[in-house]
Amino acid sequence: MAPRIEQTVHDTRMYACETRVVAGLGSINLIPSELERCGIQRPALVVDQGIAEAGLIEQWLPTEVACIEPRIICPMNPNLQQVQAGVDTARPKGCDGVLIVGGGSAICMGKAIAICLVNHGDLLDYEGSEKIDKVSFMHSRPSYFEVLIVTAASAHHLRTYDGRIRLRSFTSFSPSLDAISHACESLWSRNRSLITDGLAEKALETFLTRLPAALNHRELDALQDIMEASSAANLACGNTGLALCHAMNASPDVALPHGYVNGCLLTAVASFNRPFMDERHQSMVDRLPSLFAEIGWQAKFAKGEVDRDTTELFVNASRDHPFRNNNIRSSSGESIQYDVLLS
Ligand SMILES: [Zn+2]
């Protein structure tokens, strides 16, 4: 009989994806049928404040979606009280799902509202991973910003990506910078695997080659490519976990847009991590400065935006943060301060 193979478990990584991605020009018009498919009858609409104020819901979404009530407006970086107010608005209406139109803030707020709608106790009871079994998420992404459909009723996940309605004037660069940071963070995370590298590399290569055409010339095919690359980057970092950029960007006391801060940190974190990265990935992040020059992004904080106190907020936020422990290069508070923030 052949000898038994060694029973030791070596370093393991996990990849799981239950997200249904619907991509293509015009895919936003499929939201009503996708809601129906998920069995959501009374959704609450959670909308990014900027999108709502610019009248883009009426402009973008099919009429039957644009008129959904209640409409809960999400400010930048919402807090627990604002989430609770959303829950108090949606609960009496018997909402059985949440449709989210917006970026990170709206998505987080909408998911939090959905969790509270179908689970007992306080939102903070569900902090951490593997705590929730009663809610699943379906999302779609009509622009830089995401439309995310969240429901308690279905196990399917959905994203639709429709490049037509990406608006440069409205968004500046923040969401694209965040998407680029998601691909990079996956590539310099400890949890990366061949599968996540496949997604993150393709996403980053697409940003490097297609973002100027999308942002500077609003070419439809390029916009669509950026949508799909953003989705691929999310699927990559959703599995690897995020790293140093997002760890430093975790302070609730820094009142700057999430994507903007990541964009300011990105090249510095890339140089910090570079010696620990694959040669192939090094050559990709080396192309970031010329991409940023091409799209007119200065890639660092504006003068006076970050002082000694803010620097401390960044460093303190990252202390013992799981994202920082997931970063390929270990760091001390001091090394971050000098190598990353003040470079
Ligand atoms: Zn992010």
Residues whose N, C-alpha, C, O or C-beta is under 5 A from the ligand:
A	BS01	ZN	D178
